[in-house]
Amino acid sequence: MLNIALAAGSGRSNSQSGKVARFIRQRLIQLGHTDDAQSNVIDLGLAPLPLWPADDTGPWGLYSKQLAAADAVVIISPEWNGMACPAIKNFFIYASKAELAHKPALLVGVSSGIGGAYPISELRASSYKNCRLCYLPEHLIVRRVEQVMNSVEPSSEDDQRLHARLDYDLDILVKYAHALRPVREAIDMSLPAFANGM
């Protein structure tokens, strides 16, 4: 059984990104990839991180432990004004190689309209640098999010296609998680000369 952490990157409480994260977590459990004890949703809208740098009053201590224990990560980012939102960008300022190095991650873009691709591109470009997260070559874009992922049974043809694509992506994530476990164990992450990415 894999330990999988899901980060819902919206700064809003009761967000659609949080809904998507909980839907994906439930699907991982239904597919037998994880269970209730081995998966966590980090909802940045419900328990936000203070703007970095910050003191130790925020929830990062808990998030850090959950991420460090994870074999794989799902990063869900809403598109705000054509960008990844501030909460998920702030999350990656906190995250380090101690939590995420050489772990596979599935990127999920979320849009209330037909967008959702820009957060994928933006996070692929910069968010992995110091934490060494390994994004899959696959990703998922959830468009018209209010109309999809609301129930186990697809409510439309678009929802059905999205469910099938999600299952495909999760299968790949799980395969990467198993494959990268021995890679992480073989890499010496303690070298101070290479603490940060280039």
N, C-alpha and C positions, 0 to 999 in steps of 0.2 A: 504494500500500500504506500503510495507516495504522499508526501506532505506538500501541499500546493497553497501558496499565498496569492490572494487576489487584491490588488490595490485599485479602489474606485477613486479616480482622480478629480472628481468635482469638489469644489469648495462649498457647494450648496447642500444643506440637509434635505433629505427626501429627494435626492437627485435621480435622474434616469440612469446615470452611470452606476449609482449604487444598486438600482434595480437590475441592471445588466450583470453586475458582479455577482449578486445573489443568484441570479438565474444560471450563470455559468457554474458557480459552485455547486448548485443542485444538480446540474447536468453531469459534472465530474463524479458526483456521488452515485447518480443513477447508472453511469457507465462502468462503475466499479473501479475507477482510477484512484479514488480517495474516499475518506469517510468524514463524519462530523468532527472527529477528534483530530484529523490530519489536514484540515483546511480552514483557513481564516480569511475573512473579508476585512481589509483595512479600508474603512470608509472615511476619507478625508473631509467629508461634509459633516459627518456625525461627531468625529473626534479630530478636529483640525490640528495641524502642526503650526506652532508659532512661526512667523517669518524667521528664517535663519539669518544670522546666528541668534540663538536663543538660549535661555537658561534651561534648567532641567525640569521645568514645570509642565511641559507638554507630554503627549503620549509616545514620543519617539522611543523611549526605553522599551515599552511593550512591542511596538512595531519592529524594532531592531531584533528582538528575540524571535518574533514570528518569522521574519524574513530570513534570519540566520538558520533557522530550523528547516526552512523550505527547500525542497528539491527542484522546484520550478515556480515561476511567477507568471501571473496574468496582470498586465497593466492596462487599465481601462481609462481612456482620456476623452473627455468631451471636447468638441471643437467650439471655442469661443472666439468670435470675430476672426476666424481663419487661423487660429493658433491653438496650441495646447494650453490649457488653462493654468493660472498661477499656482494652484494647489499642487498639481502633479509636478510642475517644474521645481517647486520648493521641496517636494518629497525627494527629488533626485539630488538636491544639494545636501540633504541629510544622509542619504544612502551612500555607503562605502563598499569597498571590496569585502569587508568583514561580513556583510549581509548578503551580497549579491554576486560576487565574483564567479564567473564561469558557470552560471546557472542559466538554463534556457528560459526565455520569456516570450509569451504571446502578446503582441500589441493589439488592442481593440480600440478603434476610433468610434466615437458616438456623436451623432448629429440628429437634431430634431427635423432637419430638412434632408437635402440630398448630398450634403457635404460629408465630412468625417475623415477625409484623406490627409488633411494638413497636419493634424497632431501626430499621425503615424510618421510622416516624413520628418517633422521637427524632432520627435523623440529619437528616431533612428540616427539623426545627424549628430546629436550631442549628449543625450542623457546617459549613455553607457560609459563615457570616457573614464571616469575615475572609479565607478563601481564595477566595471568590467562585466556587466550583464550581457548575455548572449541572446540577441533577438533572433527569433526564428525567421527564415525567409518567407514564411506565411504570416498573414495578419488577417484581422476581421474588421469590417466596417459595418456598424449598425446604423443604417439610415432610417429616417422617420421613426425614431426610437419609441415614441409614445404608442405606436401601432403594432409593435413586435415584442417578442420575448415577455409576454404578459401571462402566458400559461404554458403548461407542459405540451398541450396539443396545439400545433400551429393554427393560427386564426385566418391565414391567407396564404396565397401562393408565395408571396415574398417572404413571409414568416417561415414557411416550410423550407424554402431555399436557404434561408439564414440558419435554421436549425441544422440542416444537413452540412452546411459549410462549417458551423461550429464544431460538430462532431468530428469532422475531418481534421480541423485544426487542433482539437484537443488530443486526438490520437497521435498526431505528430509531436505535440508538446510532451506527451508522456514518453514517447520513444527517445526524444532528446534528453529528457530527465534521467532515464536509465543509462543512456550512453555517456552523459557528461559526469555522472557521479564519480567514476574512477579517475577521470581527468582532473577534477577538483582535488581529489586526494593526492594526486601525483605532483601538483604544482606547489612550490614553496612561495607562499604569499607573504612571508615575513621580511623580505629583502627591503630595507629602508630606501635604497637607492631608486627603487621603482615603485614608490608608494602611490604615485599618480600616473594616469595614462598620459600618452603623448598627444 
